[in-house]
Amino acid sequence: MTDFDPDRVTEVRTTIDPLGRPATEVTRTVVKSNTAAWWAMGLVGVALIAAVTYVITRQPAAPTNTDAAVAAATTQVHTQDAAQDAQTAAAQAQSAAAQAADRSSPAPAPIAQPATAPAPPVDAAPAQRDQNSSDSSESQAPPQ
């Protein structure tokens, strides 16, 4: 039913003849237009059209994975891998060189130390006394 349809009245007549007597029952139905439902449907339709228009006409966000960004990331990964490989190779070469040096040369003979006269003992007593006196003065409580 639309707003342009007038209110309709439907009338139903039922005749029952159980014992030979005529009986009539009349039912009257009035159908009215529901304008609130039409307004709600109209608002939903307008909102739907606005949402579809927004989705279709909005500018897409700037893509984050451009070709230049992908190429830069790939180059960086290759550079890091090359640096890691170089460090690993250098460590292996150093280890191999140390092992080869250990195998090829005999153990060095101990170097003889020249004989020298022992140094005269230093008198540590004055320094020891100064240190003891400063320690004892710190541990004493100040007079009250």
C-alpha positions in Angstrom: 0.0 0.0 0.0 1.3 3.5 -0.8 0.5 6.9 0.6 -1.6 7.5 -2.5 -4.0 4.7 -1.7 -7.0 5.8 0.2 -7.9 3.9 3.4 -9.7 0.7 2.5 -12.6 -0.9 4.2 -13.3 -4.5 3.7 -16.6 -5.9 4.8 -17.2 -9.6 5.1 -20.7 -11.1 5.4 -21.3 -14.6 6.5 -24.7 -16.3 6.4 -25.1 -19.4 8.5 -28.3 -21.5 8.4 -27.9 -24.2 11.1 -31.6 -24.8 11.7 -33.2 -23.2 8.9 -33.1 -19.7 10.3 -31.0 -17.1 8.5 -28.1 -15.7 10.5 -25.8 -13.0 9.3 -22.4 -12.1 10.7 -20.7 -8.9 9.5 -17.0 -8.3 10.0 -15.6 -4.9 9.1 -11.9 -4.5 8.5 -10.3 -1.1 8.1 -6.8 -0.9 6.6 -4.9 2.3 7.0 -1.6 3.5 5.5 1.4 3.4 7.9 3.3 6.6 7.1 6.0 6.1 9.8 7.2 2.9 8.1 7.5 4.7 4.8 9.5 7.5 6.3 11.9 5.0 8.0 12.3 3.1 4.7 13.0 6.4 2.9 15.7 7.4 5.5 17.4 4.0 5.2 17.4 4.3 1.4 19.0 7.8 1.5 21.7 6.6 4.0 22.4 3.6 1.8 22.8 5.8 -1.3 25.1 8.2 0.6 27.3 5.3 1.8 27.6 3.8 -1.7 28.4 7.2 -3.2 31.1 7.8 -0.5 32.7 4.4 -1.1 32.8 4.8 -4.9 34.0 8.4 -5.0 36.6 8.5 -2.2 40.3 8.8 -3.1 42.2 5.6 -2.3 44.9 5.9 0.3 48.4 6.2 -0.9 49.8 2.7 -1.4 52.6 1.9 1.1 54.2 -0.8 -1.0 55.4 1.1 -4.1 57.9 -0.4 -6.4 60.6 1.9 -5.0 59.9 0.9 -1.4 60.1 -2.8 -2.3 63.3 -2.3 -4.2 64.9 -0.4 -1.3 63.9 -3.1 1.1 65.3 -5.8 -1.1 68.6 -3.9 -1.5 68.8 -3.5 2.3 68.2 -7.2 2.9 70.9 -8.1 0.3 73.3 -5.7 1.9 72.7 -7.0 5.4 73.1 -10.6 4.2 76.4 -9.7 2.5 77.7 -8.0 5.6 76.8 -11.1 7.7 78.4 -13.4 5.2 81.6 -11.3 5.2 81.8 -11.4 9.0 81.3 -15.1 9.1 84.0 -15.6 6.5 86.4 -13.4 8.3 85.9 -15.2 11.6 86.4 -18.6 9.8 89.6 -17.3 8.1 91.0 -16.0 11.4 90.2 -19.3 13.1 91.8 -21.3 10.3 94.9 -19.1 10.3 95.3 -19.5 14.1 95.0 -23.3 13.8 97.5 -23.4 10.9 100.0 -21.3 12.9 99.7 -23.6 15.9 100.4 -26.7 13.8 103.3 -25.3 11.7 105.4 -23.7 14.4 107.0 -25.7 17.3 106.4 -24.4 20.8 108.7 -21.5 21.5 111.6 -22.0 23.9 111.4 -20.1 27.1 113.3 -16.9 27.1 116.1 -16.8 29.7 115.8 -13.9 32.1 119.0 -12.0 32.8 120.3 -12.4 36.3 119.9 -9.3 38.3 120.5 -8.4 41.8 117.3 -8.3 43.9 116.1 -4.8 44.7 116.6 -3.5 48.2 113.5 -3.8 50.4 111.4 -0.6 50.6 110.5 0.6 54.1 106.7 0.4 54.1 106.4 1.1 57.7 105.9 4.9 57.5 103.2 4.5 54.9 101.6 1.8 56.9 101.6 3.9 60.0 99.9 6.8 58.2 97.2 4.6 56.8 96.5 3.0 60.2 96.3 6.3 61.9 93.8 7.7 59.3 91.7 4.5 59.7 91.6 4.7 63.4 90.6 8.4 63.4 87.7 7.6 61.1 86.4 4.8 63.3 86.4 6.9 66.5 83.2 8.7 67.4 83.3 12.5 67.6 83.3 14.0 71.0 80.0 15.3 72.3 
